Amino acid sequence: MTVVDIHSGTAQERVQALMALIDVDTVDENIFEGRRKQGGVGRIFGGEVIAQALAAACKTVAPDRAVHSLHAYFLRGGDETRSSRYKVDADFDGRSFSNRRVVATQNDKVILNLTASFHRPEDGRSHQAEMPDVPGPDGLAGLPELLRQHRDGSGKQPRMASFIGRPWPFDMRPVGPMAMMPSEPREPEAAFWFRAAAPVEAPQWMHRAMLAFLSDMGLLSSATLPHGRFDMEGASLDHSIWFHADVNVDQWMLYQLQSPWSGGARGLGLGRVFDRNGRLIASMAQEGLMRDRGLARPER
């Protein structure tokens, strides 16, 4: 079982490690195995499983068709100390579209179901939402500096710092307060600029899979913002992405996060990704468990 470390080394080494993590190995016809990330501390990051499942699907589709949407359900928390296996069913190959169904398992138990649709490029009428008017990435503080600012009087950092405070294969620069850090109640909106920490020379499917990996960062957190600090048990339940244009992850993009609703121990987050020229690159949606441990706790 191959193990990779995306949190150490130079920026280029971290980016190469992320691509190695995403690029699943062929085991048999339409069966693939993912590498695992070094330093496992518990449950697999959801973006990792989505990106590997998408990579498996991409390897079974003609190269002239790019993924335009995916829809995934998280059924069980994956074990970070184990690799995952992906079985792909080729449900449909038409003149313009292909559809793939992927089942991710560990120890013969299903941890994720994903369906992806692929489309051969064609022309059509277009419109898009406008990019929000926010400061550009130049001059904004990155995550390490912002985390230092969040230390309390004892020098300790909030619990989420152990997750987002490590070196990542992405340079992420929040616009205003970070969605993933607890704060006083505020509007359920946040945004951050991001790009790969080093150049990415890879096919378009890898760029899209890397965006899928990052898309799980902060999406559910937007639903917690109106509620301030509370002892939350959180987990992704489902995740959807629509790709509107080619992705270039080594160029700056803005991830806009919003939450229209939360209730019943669940929260809904919506995301939009724009390039620096204002073109809408992708849209995301995620519902997740947002259970307050201070209230009665039924079984999931």
Backbone hydrogen bonds, N-H to C=O, Kabsch-Sander energy under -0.5 kcal/mol:
donor,donor_aa,acceptor,acceptor_aa,energy
4,V,36,R,-2.3
6,I,4,V,-0.5
14,R,10,T,-2.4
15,V,11,A,-2.2
16,Q,12,Q,-2.5
17,A,13,E,-2.1
18,L,14,R,-2.0
19,M,15,V,-2.2
20,A,16,Q,-2.1
21,L,17,A,-2.3
22,I,18,L,-2.2
23,D,19,M,-2.2
24,V,22,I,-1.4
25,D,33,E,-2.9
27,V,31,I,-2.9
28,D,31,I,-1.6
31,I,28,D,-2.2
32,F,86,Y,-2.7
33,E,25,D,-2.6
34,G,84,S,-3.0
35,R,21,L,-0.6
36,R,2,T,-2.0
38,Q,4,V,-4.2
44,I,78,G,-2.0
48,E,45,F,-1.3
49,V,45,F,-1.1
50,I,46,G,-2.2
51,A,47,G,-2.3
52,Q,48,E,-2.3
53,A,49,V,-2.6
54,L,50,I,-2.5
55,A,51,A,-2.3
56,A,52,Q,-2.3
57,A,53,A,-2.1
58,C,54,L,-2.7
59,K,55,A,-1.6
60,T,57,A,-1.8
61,V,58,C,-1.4
65,R,62,A,-1.8
66,A,119,H,-1.8
68,H,117,S,-2.7
69,S,117,S,-1.4
70,L,241,I,-2.2
71,H,115,T,-2.4
72,A,239,H,-2.8
73,Y,113,N,-2.5
74,F,237,L,-2.4
75,L,73,Y,-0.6
75,L,111,I,-2.2
76,R,111,I,-1.2
80,E,42,G,-3.0
80,E,78,G,-0.6
82,R,79,D,-1.8
85,R,105,T,-2.5
86,Y,32,F,-3.3
87,K,103,V,-2.3
88,V,30,N,-2.8
88,V,86,Y,-0.5
89,D,101,R,-3.2
90,A,88,V,-0.5
91,D,89,D,-1.4
91,D,99,N,-0.7
92,F,99,N,-1.5
94,G,97,F,-3.6
98,S,118,F,-2.0
99,N,92,F,-2.5
100,R,116,A,-2.7
101,R,89,D,-2.3
102,V,114,L,-3.6
103,V,87,K,-2.2
104,A,102,V,-0.5
104,A,112,L,-3.0
105,T,85,R,-2.6
106,Q,109,K,-2.2
109,K,106,Q,-2.0
111,I,104,A,-2.9
112,L,104,A,-1.4
113,N,73,Y,-2.0
114,L,102,V,-2.7
115,T,71,H,-2.4
116,A,100,R,-2.6
117,S,69,S,-2.4
118,F,98,S,-3.2
119,H,66,A,-2.4
120,R,96,S,-2.6
134,V,132,P,-1.2
140,L,137,P,-1.9
143,L,172,M,-1.0
146,L,142,G,-2.0
147,L,143,L,-2.7
148,R,144,P,-1.6
149,Q,145,E,-1.4
150,H,146,L,-0.8
150,H,147,L,-0.6
151,R,148,R,-1.1
152,D,156,K,-2.7
155,G,152,D,-2.0
161,A,158,P,-1.8
162,S,159,R,-1.5
163,F,160,M,-1.4
164,I,160,M,-2.4
165,G,161,A,-2.2
166,R,163,F,-0.5
171,D,195,R,-3.0
172,M,170,F,-0.7
173,R,193,W,-2.8
175,V,191,A,-2.9
176,G,174,P,-0.8
181,M,178,M,-0.9
186,R,225,L,-1.7
189,E,187,E,-2.4
190,A,257,L,-2.1
192,F,255,Y,-1.8
193,W,173,R,-2.5
194,F,253,M,-2.4
195,R,171,D,-1.2
196,A,249,V,-3.6
197,A,169,P,-3.3
201,E,199,P,-0.6
202,A,200,V,-0.9
206,M,203,P,-1.0
207,H,203,P,-1.5
208,R,204,Q,-2.3
209,A,205,W,-2.1
210,M,206,M,-2.6
211,L,207,H,-1.9
212,A,208,R,-2.2
213,F,209,A,-2.1
214,L,210,M,-2.0
215,S,211,L,-1.9
216,D,213,F,-1.0
217,M,214,L,-2.5
218,G,216,D,-0.8
222,S,218,G,-1.2
222,S,219,L,-0.6
223,A,220,L,-1.6
224,T,221,S,-1.4
225,L,221,S,-0.7
225,L,222,S,-0.6
227,H,224,T,-1.8
228,G,225,L,-1.1
232,M,230,F,-1.2
233,E,291,R,-3.0
234,G,232,M,-0.6
235,A,289,L,-1.2
237,L,287,E,-2.4
238,D,287,E,-1.9
239,H,72,A,-2.3
240,S,285,A,-2.9
241,I,70,L,-2.1
242,W,283,S,-2.8
243,F,68,H,-2.0
244,H,242,W,-0.5
244,H,281,I,-3.0
245,A,281,I,-1.4
251,Q,248,N,-1.6
253,M,194,F,-2.2
254,L,274,F,-2.9
255,Y,192,F,-3.1
256,Q,254,L,-0.7
256,Q,272,R,-3.2
257,L,190,A,-3.2
258,Q,270,L,-2.5
259,S,188,P,-1.7
261,W,268,L,-0.7
263,G,266,R,-2.9
266,R,263,G,-1.6
267,G,288,G,-2.2
268,L,261,W,-2.3
269,G,286,Q,-3.2
270,L,258,Q,-3.7
271,G,284,M,-2.4
272,R,256,Q,-2.0
273,V,282,A,-2.8
274,F,254,L,-2.3
275,D,279,R,-2.3
276,R,252,W,-0.9
278,G,275,D,-2.0
281,I,273,V,-3.1
281,I,279,R,-0.6
282,A,273,V,-1.4
283,S,242,W,-2.2
284,M,271,G,-2.8
285,A,240,S,-2.0
286,Q,269,G,-2.5
287,E,238,D,-1.0
288,G,267,G,-2.4
289,L,235,A,-3.2
290,M,265,A,-2.9
291,R,233,E,-2.1
293,R,231,D,-3.2
293,R,291,R,-0.7
295,L,292,D,-2.0
